[in-house]
Amino acid sequence: MAPSPKAGKAGPANVVIIGGGISGLAAALELARSGISTTVLEAKKRFGGRIHTLRHNGISIELGAEFVHGRSKPLLDAIQSAELSTQAVPETNRTFENGKLQDTKIWEIISEVLRRVDIHKPDCSIDDFLAGQLLDEHTRALVRNFVTGFDAAHTDRISAHARRRAEYSGEQISMDQQSRVTEGYSALVEYFVREIEARGGRLIMFWLDEAGAPGCIPAAPQL
């Protein structure tokens, strides 16, 4: 976020936000609501960042962020303001093993293992941490697969301390409670885009194609 050099002086502030993911859009909307001239620059042909919903025959298919994790007040407030709805995700989790689906208490297992991380000791990767634990191979694989999928991280690189702190933060917002945005997560992105433009904000997509030629759309995307 880059404020104008004149901010704080006679004229109103002008703010440029680099990145039109959900955080950038949320920041732009807060500024626009405060009457601050705001421009969002995005390097893709769509806004939303990791949020990307496809719609097929009335069904929302999430290619990126999928769940509303826990009870995050800012996120739930935004969903309510957008007049969207959520639906709870069943608490039953299953893994496919030995040719069949099996009920697995994923959250309980992951939490029990990650709580063993001692942040007062030197940090290490998740792989190194697991190597020092008395665990069966099934549990090790479950933790590795969870971290790889949930955090989109390499287990030989991600910090065990960081993952433990993330676990603690999740506990503070009831992370074990999961839901989905019924209308698709991109509906929330569309709401932010409409509200920003309604308040005079600008949204610009600027990118380079495969040949290196620039492309630019100074308007809201068709999501």
ABEGO torsion letter per residue (X at the ends): XBBBAABGBABBBBBBBBEABAAAAAAAAAAAAAGBBBBBBBABABBGEABBBBBBGGBBBBABBABBBEBBAAAAAAAAAAGBBBBBBBABBBBBBGGBBBBBBAAAAAAAAAAABBAABBBBBAAAAAAABBBBAAAAAAAAAAAAAAAGBBAAABBAAAAAAAAAAAAAAGAABBBBBAAEAAAAAAAAAAAAAAAGBBBBBBBBBAAGBBBBBBBBBBX
